[in-house]
């Protein structure tokens, strides 16, 4: 990859090339494992949707841009069986609930990234949980019951959700049936629901009276009855069932008679979804084909009947969940998830005409951070309860690279873009730390020089110092140790956090650890003693956040800027509750400024006092912030958003830079072609201006030279691309062109500079990820 020539830079490559370390994330270096998607639920207002996984975590995604807003880690032994959205009369926002196979019903906080209330089912495992329809729940329907849980003891538990009270209150239990209750579905009126289980029957219940209205036998033979895995109730009262025989059956909700039976699925049907008007139904399961059924009039009689239309198969393994996403200002979508860990999006209206799209090329991306102050650089990987610290490899320094003067033709001709360099030293693991808590890690940080590591989970904030084993041995009465080994020393943090830390970062010299809690409190902790050096409280109210100590320098805003600020505030009011209090941090290389990304924007604090310096005046369409990076001289800060916009701001004034204002339109048009949402930004670490910037997503990267302008290309005359569809990008763009866009073949987990002349690209082929999964229960054999 080319970079601007800088003859004065003390770098090994003075001919405009950067050494790119392309590291394939092996099972040893970065043991990236995706968990199976067990359930999906879309918020009734269409703004967000949630997905639960078999490792206990829950992720919340934006309904417009499809990036992950919040990730709530799980615990050892927990598996999410269902997620649901509920809102009591008087609530200002929708609340997220989750059920687990250990019998717990949890209310989850996206701001604190942890459960805020838990209730026991007292009926064993909760196999399924459903919320009452939003149009009928609450006192308006004469019933406050909001949640129904299908339990392993054969009963259905009913819970109520109250405003201004965390958790769900147990109301009553419907009569038990034989076996386990595996599936639930509410009638659109909210006054009745249907349940199914391994007894091979569908039970219809009157919720208010707690009585059984009717019972439908699903099996067609006298043999062992099939399990009823999934249920749906259409607006006209028709009941749809999916069972262990692979059958999708439509039943008359009033009389319980069979309307039609379809055997397009070759194995158990685990998931069902229906269109809002009830004219289309989708089914999938162990046979990963997503089949579509449609209600059409009979040619002879005109009576409507159900027919099978088509199928899609974007998943390689079992599909565990289907859910419609009804967005108020955009076309409705269908979501699917399964054992391959992928979330896939389909168009409801053009299901037959358009291919499905994956939500991300690197789902459930692990926590990764580079420490580049030392040489060679170090890499921190955190997943579940384990922290792994690695020392990156070193490339062989070719004599030809130093053979000529800077910029000379002879030296430049000896190395071309794409040339392969051998490694002088392979990556090596320095330390591996496993926390004693059963809770999984929420956030992790690595000191720039790699001398300290921090991790936060639901219980506490942990800090570790990494010292040479020889020095540690001297401190411990001269015990013997290897010269190259590292010893891990625990530093106990004195502060008792009232809420878990959701984000953390080290200062540029590694002497301070900054941590932001779910309640909006920011702490500066001495990395040597563990004492709190300073703290400040961010006020989180009305979807905005501001420092309680003051706003800093006020800046005069024009009419257009005021309009953008009002638009940003309206967006925050609806989205902030589904995001962490602080989603990410960035510390200036000078060590004097701390940037915090919140739902309201980017707050700047002075270090080490944590005094407010102001807030960046964000430009462009409101979108969640996904990347922050300071320039090497700490004068500028680059902000990347989920809408694939990158803007450079002055850290002193908080206003966009002149380069940004001149090239904003061209850069926005270019980055819209980047596959996926922006995941990271990295400035080339040279003290002299102008700078170059690396931008990357899960499927591509872009190199921007801020010394040059960007050409504004003519817009394509074709139909505008819908945001949920990934663009088609040429693998390689023109050599030497500014803002080159490169499409990556494999999933990109991390891209960043490790020095002025080197960068690290951490990627993993999805085919290798699939090899770590259990084989699918059903696989079609070619020719059968």
C-alpha positions in Angstrom: 0.0 0.0 0.0 1.4 3.4 -1.0 1.9 6.2 1.4 3.3 9.8 0.9 7.1 10.0 0.7 8.8 11.5 3.7 12.5 11.5 3.4 13.0 12.8 6.9 11.0 10.1 8.5 13.0 7.5 10.4 11.4 4.5 8.9 12.8 1.5 7.1 10.9 2.2 3.9 11.5 5.6 2.4 10.1 4.8 -1.0 6.4 5.3 -0.4 5.5 1.7 0.6 4.1 0.3 3.8 4.9 -3.2 5.1 1.5 -4.9 5.7 1.5 -7.8 8.1 -1.4 -9.9 6.9 -2.0 -12.3 9.8 -4.5 -15.1 9.5 -6.3 -15.4 12.8 -5.5 -19.0 13.7 -7.1 -20.9 16.5 -4.0 -20.2 18.6 -3.3 -16.5 17.9 -6.9 -15.3 18.0 -9.3 -18.1 18.9 -12.3 -16.4 17.3 -15.4 -18.5 17.8 -18.9 -17.5 16.8 -21.8 -18.6 18.9 -25.0 -20.0 17.5 -27.9 -17.6 17.1 -30.8 -19.0 19.2 -33.4 -16.3 19.0 -34.2 -12.9 17.3 -36.8 -10.3 18.2 -37.4 -7.0 16.6 -38.6 -4.0 18.6 -42.2 -3.2 17.6 -41.3 0.3 16.6 -38.7 -1.1 14.1 -35.8 1.0 15.5 -33.7 -1.9 16.8 -33.7 -5.7 17.0 -32.0 -8.1 19.4 -30.3 -11.5 18.9 -29.5 -14.0 21.6 -26.8 -16.6 21.5 -26.0 -20.0 23.0 -23.0 -18.6 25.0 -25.4 -16.3 27.0 -24.7 -13.0 25.3 -27.3 -10.7 23.7 -26.6 -8.2 20.9 -28.8 -5.2 20.0 -28.6 -3.9 16.4 -29.7 -0.7 14.8 -32.8 -1.3 12.6 -31.6 1.1 9.9 -27.9 0.7 9.6 -27.7 -2.9 11.1 -24.6 -2.2 13.2 -24.2 -3.6 16.7 -25.3 -0.9 19.2 -24.7 -2.9 22.4 -23.3 -6.3 23.3 -24.4 -7.7 26.7 -22.0 -10.5 27.6 -23.2 -13.7 29.2 -21.9 -16.1 31.8 -20.5 -19.6 31.9 -23.2 -22.2 31.5 -26.0 -19.7 30.4 -27.8 -20.1 27.1 -30.3 -17.6 25.8 -33.5 -19.3 24.6 -35.6 -16.2 23.8 -35.6 -12.4 23.7 -38.6 -10.2 23.7 -39.5 -6.5 23.8 -42.2 -5.2 26.2 -43.4 -1.8 27.4 -45.8 -1.0 30.2 -48.2 2.0 30.1 -46.1 4.9 31.3 -42.8 3.6 30.0 -40.9 6.0 27.6 -39.1 3.3 25.7 -39.2 -0.4 24.9 -37.5 -2.8 27.4 -35.5 -5.9 26.5 -36.2 -9.2 28.3 -34.4 -12.5 27.8 -35.0 -16.1 29.0 -32.4 -18.8 29.6 -32.4 -22.5 29.7 -31.5 -22.4 33.4 -34.9 -21.0 34.2 -34.2 -17.3 34.5 -36.2 -14.4 33.1 -33.9 -11.3 32.8 -34.4 -7.7 32.0 -31.3 -6.4 30.3 -29.9 -2.8 30.3 -28.2 -1.8 27.1 -26.7 1.2 28.8 -25.1 -0.8 31.6 -24.5 -4.0 29.5 -25.9 -6.3 32.2 -29.1 -7.7 33.6 -30.9 -5.3 35.9 -33.4 -7.7 37.3 -33.9 -11.5 37.3 -36.8 -13.8 38.1 -37.0 -17.5 38.5 -39.5 -19.5 36.5 -40.0 -22.1 39.2 -40.8 -24.4 36.3 -37.4 -25.5 35.0 -35.9 -24.4 31.7 -37.7 -21.7 29.8 -37.8 -23.0 26.2 -39.6 -20.0 24.7 -40.8 -16.6 25.7 -43.1 -14.2 23.9 -44.4 -10.7 24.6 -48.1 -9.8 24.1 -48.8 -7.8 20.9 -48.0 -4.1 21.4 -51.4 -3.0 20.1 -53.2 -5.0 22.7 -51.0 -5.2 25.8 -51.5 -3.1 28.9 -54.6 -1.9 30.6 -56.2 -0.9 27.3 -56.9 -4.6 26.7 -58.1 -5.2 30.2 -55.0 -7.3 31.0 -51.6 -6.3 32.3 -49.9 -9.5 31.3 -47.0 -8.8 29.0 -44.8 -11.9 28.9 -45.5 -15.6 28.6 -42.8 -18.2 29.3 -42.9 -21.9 28.1 -41.4 -24.0 30.9 -39.9 -27.4 31.1 -42.5 -28.6 33.6 -45.3 -28.4 31.1 -46.7 -25.1 32.2 -46.9 -21.6 30.7 -46.0 -18.8 33.2 -47.5 -15.4 32.8 -45.7 -12.2 33.9 -46.6 -8.5 34.0 -44.3 -5.6 33.3 -44.9 -2.4 35.3 -43.6 1.1 34.5 -40.7 2.4 36.7 -40.1 -1.1 38.1 -37.3 -3.3 36.9 -38.0 -6.9 35.9 -41.2 -8.8 35.4 -43.7 -9.8 38.1 -45.2 -13.3 38.2 -49.0 -13.3 37.6 -50.2 -16.8 37.2 -49.5 -20.2 35.7 -51.7 -21.9 33.1 -52.6 -25.6 33.7 -49.8 -28.1 33.1 -49.8 -30.4 30.1 -47.8 -33.5 29.4 -44.1 -33.0 28.6 -42.3 -29.8 27.9 -43.8 -26.7 26.4 -41.5 -25.7 23.5 -43.3 -23.1 21.5 -45.6 -20.1 22.1 -47.5 -17.6 20.0 -50.0 -14.8 21.0 -53.2 -14.1 19.3 -53.2 -10.6 17.8 -55.9 -9.6 20.2 -53.7 -10.4 23.2 -56.5 -12.2 25.0 -55.4 -15.7 24.1 -52.3 -17.6 23.1 -51.3 -21.0 21.8 -48.6 -23.4 23.0 -47.0 -26.6 21.7 -44.6 -29.1 23.0 -43.3 -32.7 22.8 -46.8 -34.1 23.4 -47.6 -33.5 19.7 -50.5 -31.1 20.5 -51.4 -27.4 20.1 -53.2 -25.9 23.1 -55.2 -22.7 22.8 -55.6 -20.8 26.1 -57.7 -18.0 27.4 -55.2 -15.8 29.2 -57.6 -13.9 31.5 -59.5 -17.0 32.7 -56.5 -19.4 32.5 -58.6 -22.1 30.8 -57.9 -24.2 27.8 -60.1 -23.3 24.8 -59.2 -26.2 22.5 -56.6 -28.8 21.7 -55.3 -29.8 18.3 -53.4 -33.0 17.6 -50.6 -32.3 15.1 -49.5 -35.9 14.3 -51.0 -37.7 11.3 -50.2 -41.2 12.6 -50.6 -43.2 15.8 -46.8 -43.5 16.2 -44.8 -41.3 18.5 -46.2 -37.7 18.2 -43.9 -35.1 16.7 -42.6 -32.2 18.7 -44.2 -28.8 18.0 -41.1 -26.6 17.7 -42.7 -23.4 16.4 -46.0 -21.6 16.3 -47.5 -18.4 14.7 -50.9 -16.9 14.8 -52.0 -14.8 11.8 -54.2 -11.7 12.0 -57.3 -13.7 10.8 -56.8 -16.2 13.6 -55.1 -19.0 11.5 -52.6 -21.0 13.5 -49.4 -22.1 11.8 -47.3 -24.9 13.3 -43.9 -26.4 12.5 -43.1 -29.8 13.9 -40.5 -32.5 14.1 -41.7 -34.2 10.9 -40.7 -31.2 8.9 -44.3 -30.3 8.2 -45.7 -26.7 8.1 -49.4 -26.9 8.8 -52.1 -24.3 8.7 -55.1 -24.6 11.1 -58.4 -22.9 11.5 -58.1 -21.0 14.8 -61.8 -21.2 15.6 -62.6 -24.9 14.9 -59.1 -26.4 15.0 -59.4 -28.1 11.6 -56.5 -28.6 9.2 -56.5 -26.2 6.3 -53.3 -27.3 4.5 -50.1 -29.3 5.1 -46.8 -28.8 3.4 -43.7 -31.0 3.6 -41.1 -28.7 1.8 -38.7 -28.9 4.8 -36.8 -32.2 5.0 -36.2 -32.0 8.8 -37.6 -30.3 12.0 -39.1 -26.9 11.5 -37.7 -24.7 14.3 -38.8 -21.2 13.3 -41.8 -19.5 11.7 -42.4 -15.9 10.7 -45.3 -14.1 9.1 -45.9 -10.9 7.2 -47.9 -8.1 8.9 -51.0 -8.8 6.8 -50.8 -12.5 7.3 -50.6 -13.3 3.5 -47.1 -14.8 3.6 -45.3 -17.2 6.0 -41.7 -18.3 6.1 -40.4 -21.5 7.7 -37.0 -23.0 8.4 -35.1 -25.2 10.8 -32.8 -28.2 10.8 -33.1 -28.1 7.0 -31.5 -24.6 6.6 -33.7 -23.7 3.6 -35.9 -20.7 4.3 -39.2 -21.6 2.6 -41.9 -19.1 1.7 -45.7 -19.9 1.6 -48.3 -17.5 0.2 -52.0 -17.2 0.4 -53.5 -17.2 -3.1 -57.1 -17.5 -4.4 -58.1 -20.7 -6.0 -58.5 -20.5 -9.8 -61.8 -22.4 -9.8 -63.6 -21.3 -6.7 -61.8 -18.1 -5.7 -61.3 -19.4 -2.1 -57.9 -18.5 -0.7 -55.5 -21.4 0.0 -51.8 -21.7 0.9 -49.2 -22.6 -1.6 -45.4 -23.1 -1.5 -43.6 -20.5 -3.6 -39.8 -20.6 -3.2 -36.8 -21.1 -0.9 -33.5 -19.4 -0.1 -30.5 -21.1 1.6 -28.0 -18.5 2.9 -27.2 -20.5 6.0 -24.8 -23.5 6.1 -26.2 -24.9 9.4 -29.6 -25.2 11.2 -31.7 -22.0 11.3 -32.9 -21.4 14.9 -34.9 -18.2 14.5 -36.9 -16.1 12.0 -38.3 -12.6 12.8 -39.9 -9.8 10.7 -38.4 -6.3 11.1 -41.1 -3.7 10.4 -39.5 -0.3 9.9 -41.7 2.7 9.7 -39.8 4.6 7.0 -38.3 1.7 5.1 -39.3 -1.5 3.5 -40.0 -4.5 5.9 -37.3 -7.1 6.2 -37.0 -10.7 7.4 -34.2 -11.7 9.8 -32.8 -15.2 10.2 -30.1 -16.7 12.4 -28.8 -20.1 13.2 -26.0 -22.3 14.3 -23.5 -20.8 11.8 -23.6 -17.5 13.9 -24.8 -15.4 10.9 -27.6 -12.9 10.9 -29.1 -12.7 7.4 -31.5 -10.1 6.0 -34.2 -10.6 3.3 -36.6 -8.3 1.7 -40.2 -9.2 2.6 -41.7 -7.6 -0.5 -39.0 -8.9 -2.9 -38.1 -12.2 -1.3 -38.4 -14.0 -4.7 -36.4 -11.4 -6.6 -33.5 -10.4 -4.3 -30.7 -12.4 -2.8 -30.4 -12.3 1.0 -27.6 -10.3 2.6 -25.4 -11.1 5.6 -25.5 -8.5 8.4 -21.7 -8.6 8.8 -18.8 -10.4 7.3 -17.3 -10.8 10.8 -20.1 -11.4 13.2 -19.5 -11.4 16.9 -16.1 -9.8 16.4 -13.8 -10.3 19.4 -12.2 -7.6 21.5 -8.8 -6.7 20.0 -6.4 -3.9 20.7 -2.9 -3.0 19.5 0.0 -1.7 21.6 2.3 0.0 19.3 4.6 2.0 21.5 7.1 -0.8 21.9 8.8 -2.8 19.1 7.7 -5.3 18.1 4.0 -4.3 18.7 1.8 -6.3 21.0 -1.8 -7.5 20.5 -4.5 -8.1 23.1 -7.3 -10.5 22.5 -10.2 -10.9 24.9 -13.1 -13.4 24.6 -15.4 -14.7 27.3 -13.1 -15.0 30.4 -9.7 -15.1 28.7 -7.2 -12.4 28.0 -4.4 -13.3 25.6 -1.3 -11.1 24.9 0.8 -11.7 21.9 4.0 -10.2 20.5 3.7 -9.7 16.7 6.2 -11.0 14.3 9.0 -9.0 12.7 9.7 -8.7 9.0 13.2 -9.2 7.5 14.8 -5.9 6.7 15.9 -6.1 3.1 19.2 -4.5 2.2 17.8 -3.4 -1.1 15.3 -1.2 0.8 18.1 0.9 2.2 20.2 0.7 -1.0 19.4 4.1 -2.4 18.6 7.6 -1.3 15.1 8.4 -0.3 12.9 8.6 -3.4 15.7 7.4 -5.7 14.6 5.4 -8.8 17.0 2.5 -8.1 15.7 1.9 -4.6 12.1 2.2 -5.5 12.4 -0.2 -8.4 13.6 -3.0 -6.2 10.4 -3.2 -4.2 6.9 -3.1 -5.7 3.5 -3.2 -4.2 2.6 -6.8 -3.4 6.1 -8.1 -2.9 6.4 -10.7 -0.2 8.7 -10.3 2.8 9.8 -13.1 5.1 9.5 -13.0 8.8 12.6 -12.7 11.0 10.5 -13.7 14.1 7.0 -15.3 14.3 4.3 -14.1 16.6 4.7 -15.4 20.2 2.3 -15.5 23.1 3.5 -13.5 26.1 0.7 -14.1 28.6 -2.7 -15.7 29.0 -5.0 -14.6 31.9 -8.3 -16.2 32.8 -10.5 -14.4 35.2 -11.9 -16.2 38.2 -15.5 -14.8 37.7 -18.1 -16.8 35.8 -19.1 -13.6 34.0 -17.7 -12.9 30.6 -15.6 -9.8 29.8 -17.4 -6.6 28.8 -14.4 -4.4 27.9 -10.6 -4.7 27.8 -7.6 -2.4 27.2 -3.9 -2.7 26.5 -1.3 -0.1 27.5 0.4 1.4 24.4 3.7 -0.1 25.4 2.1 -3.4 26.3 3.1 -3.2 30.0 -0.4 -3.4 31.5 -3.7 -5.0 30.7 -7.2 -4.2 32.0 -10.5 -6.1 31.8 -14.0 -5.4 33.1 -16.8 -7.8 33.7 -20.1 -7.6 35.5 -18.4 -8.0 38.9 -15.4 -5.7 38.9 -12.6 -3.9 37.1 -9.3 -5.9 36.9 -5.9 -4.4 36.3 -2.7 -6.4 35.6 0.9 -5.3 35.2 3.2 -7.2 32.9 6.9 -7.2 34.0 9.9 -9.2 33.0 10.0 -12.5 34.9 13.6 -11.8 36.0 12.6 -8.5 37.7 9.7 -10.3 39.4 12.0 -13.0 40.5 14.3 -10.5 42.1 11.4 -9.0 43.9 10.4 -12.5 45.2 13.7 -13.4 46.9 15.6 -14.2 43.7 13.5 -17.0 42.3 14.8 -18.2 38.9 13.0 -17.1 35.7 13.5 -17.1 32.0 15.0 -13.9 30.5 12.3 -13.5 27.9 9.3 -14.4 30.0 6.7 -12.1 31.5 5.2 -12.2 34.9 1.6 -11.1 35.6 1.1 -9.0 38.7 -2.4 -8.1 39.9 -3.1 -4.5 40.8 -6.2 -4.2 42.9 -8.4 -1.2 41.9 -9.5 0.6 45.0 -12.7 2.0 43.6 -15.9 0.0 44.2 -18.0 0.6 41.0 -21.7 1.0 41.4 -22.2 -0.2 37.8 -19.9 -2.3 35.6 -17.3 -0.6 33.5 -18.5 -0.7 29.8 -15.4 0.9 28.3 -11.8 1.4 29.3 -8.5 2.7 27.9 -4.9 3.5 29.0 -3.2 6.8 28.8 -0.4 7.3 26.2 2.3 6.6 28.8 0.4 3.7 30.4 0.3 5.3 33.9 -3.5 5.9 34.0 -6.4 3.7 33.3 -9.6 5.3 32.2 -12.9 3.5 32.8 -16.5 4.5 32.1 -19.3 2.8 34.0 -22.8 2.0 32.8 -24.1 4.8 35.0 -22.0 7.4 33.1 -19.2 7.8 35.6 -15.6 8.2 34.2 -12.7 7.2 36.4 -8.9 7.8 36.1 -7.1 5.0 38.0 -3.4 5.0 38.8 -2.0 2.0 37.0 0.7 1.4 39.6 -1.3 1.7 42.8 -4.9 1.2 41.7 -6.1 4.4 43.4 -8.6 6.6 41.8 -6.8 9.8 40.7 -9.9 11.7 39.3 -13.5 11.1 38.3 -16.4 12.9 36.6 -20.0 12.1 36.2 -21.7 12.2 32.8 -25.4 13.2 33.0 -27.4 10.8 30.9 -30.9 12.2 30.5 -33.2 12.5 27.6 -30.9 10.5 25.3 -28.1 13.0 25.7 -25.0 13.1 27.8 -23.1 16.0 29.2 -20.4 16.5 31.9 -21.8 17.5 35.2 -18.9 19.8 35.7 -19.7 22.0 32.8 -19.8 22.1 29.0 -16.5 23.7 28.3 -16.1 26.3 25.6 -19.4 27.2 23.9 -19.1 27.6 20.2 -21.3 29.7 18.0 -23.3 27.6 15.6 -24.8 28.7 12.3 -28.4 27.9 11.2 -27.4 24.8 9.4 -25.3 23.6 12.3 -28.2 24.2 14.7 -30.5 22.2 12.5 -28.0 19.4 12.4 -27.7 19.5 16.2 -31.5 19.3 16.6 -31.5 16.4 14.2 -28.8 14.7 16.3 -30.7 15.3 19.5 -33.9 13.8 18.1 -32.0 10.7 16.9 -30.3 10.4 20.4 -33.7 10.6 22.1 -34.8 7.4 20.4 -31.5 5.5 20.3 -29.5 6.4 23.3 -31.3 4.0 25.6 -30.2 1.1 23.4 -26.5 2.0 23.5 -23.9 1.9 26.3 -23.4 5.1 28.3 -19.9 5.3 26.7 -19.3 3.1 23.6 -15.6 3.8 23.1 -12.6 5.9 24.2 -9.6 7.4 22.6 -6.6 9.0 24.3 -4.5 11.6 22.5 -0.8 10.7 22.0 0.1 13.8 23.9 -1.7 12.4 26.9 -3.7 15.6 27.6 -7.1 14.8 26.0 -9.6 12.0 26.4 -12.4 11.5 23.9 -15.5 9.6 24.8 -18.1 8.4 22.3 -21.6 8.6 23.6 -25.0 8.5 21.9 -25.0 12.4 21.9 -21.6 12.7 20.2 -18.0 12.9 21.3 -17.1 14.5 24.7 -13.6 15.8 25.2 -12.0 15.7 28.7 -8.7 17.1 29.9 -6.3 14.6 31.4 -5.5 13.9 34.2 -8.1 16.1 35.9 -11.0 14.9 33.7 -12.2 18.4 33.3 -14.6 19.0 30.3 -13.1 20.6 27.2 -16.2 20.7 25.1 -17.9 18.5 22.6 -17.3 17.9 18.9 -19.8 19.6 16.5 -20.8 16.6 14.5 -21.7 17.0 10.9 -23.6 14.7 8.5 -26.4 12.3 9.1 -26.9 11.1 12.7 -25.5 7.6 13.2 -23.8 5.6 15.9 -20.1 6.3 16.3 -18.0 3.2 15.5 -14.4 4.4 15.4 -12.2 7.1 17.0 -8.6 8.0 16.3 -6.3 10.9 17.3 -3.7 12.3 14.9 -0.1 11.7 16.0 0.3 15.4 17.0 -3.0 15.3 19.0 -4.4 18.3 17.0 -7.1 16.3 15.2 -9.5 13.6 15.9 -11.1 11.4 13.2 -14.6 10.0 13.8 -16.2 7.1 11.9 -19.9 6.3 12.0 -22.0 3.3 11.2 -23.3 5.3 8.2 -19.8 5.0 6.7 -18.9 8.6 7.2 -15.4 9.7 8.3 -14.9 13.3 9.6 -11.8 15.0 11.0 -12.3 17.5 13.7 -10.0 20.0 15.5 -9.4 18.8 19.0 -9.0 22.4 20.1 -12.2 24.0 18.6 -14.3 20.8 18.1 -15.2 22.0 14.6 -14.6 20.1 11.3 -11.2 20.7 9.7 -10.9 22.6 6.4 -9.9 19.4 4.6 -13.1 17.8 5.8 -15.3 20.6 4.6 -13.6 20.6 1.2 -13.8 16.9 0.7 -16.9 15.9 2.7 -19.2 15.1 -0.2 -16.5 13.2 -2.2 -15.4 11.2 0.8 -19.0 10.3 1.8 -19.8 9.1 -1.7 -16.6 7.0 -1.8 -17.1 5.4 1.6 -20.6 4.4 0.8 -19.0 1.7 -1.4 -17.1 0.2 1.5 -18.6 -3.3 2.3 -20.1 -3.2 5.7 -19.9 -0.5 8.4 -16.7 1.2 9.5 -15.0 -0.7 12.3 -11.7 1.2 12.8 -9.6 4.1 12.0 -5.8 4.4 12.2 -3.5 7.4 11.6 0.0 6.8 10.3 2.1 7.6 13.3 4.4 10.3 11.9 4.7 13.7 13.8 4.7 15.8 10.6 1.6 16.9 8.8 -0.2 16.1 6.6 -1.4 12.7 7.7 -2.7 9.6 6.1 -5.6 7.5 7.5 -6.5 3.9 7.2 -10.3 3.1 7.3 -11.5 -0.5 7.5 -14.7 -2.4 7.7 -15.3 -6.2 7.9 -15.1 -6.5 4.2 -12.8 -3.7 2.9 -10.3 -1.0 3.6 -9.5 2.5 2.3 -6.3 4.6 2.5 -6.8 8.3 2.6 -4.0 10.9 2.0 -5.0 14.1 3.8 -2.4 16.0 1.8 -4.5 15.7 -1.4 -8.1 16.3 -2.3 -10.7 13.8 -3.5 -12.4 13.9 -6.8 -16.2 14.1 -6.8 -17.5 11.3 -9.0 -20.8 11.5 -10.8 -23.5 9.6 -9.1 -24.7 6.3 -10.7 -27.8 6.6 -12.7 -29.1 3.3 -11.5 -31.5 2.8 -8.6 -30.0 3.9 -5.3 -28.6 1.1 -3.2 -30.6 0.0 -0.2 -28.6 0.2 3.0 -29.1 -3.5 3.9 -27.5 -4.6 0.6 -23.7 -4.9 0.4 -22.2 -3.0 -2.5 -20.2 -4.6 -5.3 -16.7 -3.2 -5.1 -13.8 -3.8 -7.5 -11.1 -5.9 -5.8 -8.4 -3.4 -6.6 -8.8 0.3 -7.6 -6.4 2.4 -9.6 -2.8 2.4 -8.2 -1.6 5.7 -6.8 -5.1 7.1 -6.5 -6.1 8.8 -3.3 -8.7 7.1 -1.1 -8.1 3.7 -2.7 -10.8 1.3 -1.8 -9.8 -2.4 -1.5 -12.2 -5.3 -1.1 -11.0 -8.0 1.3 -11.6 -11.6 0.5 -11.7 -12.7 4.1 -13.3 -11.4 7.3 -11.3 -8.4 8.6 -11.0 -8.4 12.4 -8.5 -5.6 12.9 -6.4 -3.2 10.8 -4.0 -0.6 12.3 -0.6 0.9 12.0 2.1 -0.6 14.2 4.7 1.9 13.1 5.2 4.6 10.6 6.1 2.1 7.9 4.2 -1.0 9.0 0.5 -2.0 9.5 -1.2 -5.1 10.8 -4.2 -6.7 9.0 -5.8 -9.5 11.1 -8.2 -11.6 9.0 -9.8 -15.0 9.0 -11.4 -17.0 6.2 -15.0 -17.8 7.0 -14.4 -21.4 5.7 -12.0 -21.9 8.7 -14.6 -20.5 11.0 -17.2 -23.1 9.8 -14.7 -25.9 10.6 -14.9 -25.0 14.2 -18.6 -25.5 14.3 -20.5 -28.8 14.9 -21.6 -30.3 11.6 -25.2 -29.6 10.6 -27.9 -32.1 11.6 -29.2 -32.3 8.1 -27.2 -31.9 4.9 -28.7 -32.4 1.4 -26.8 -35.1 -0.6 -26.2 -34.1 -4.2 -28.3 -36.3 -6.6 -30.8 -37.4 -4.0 
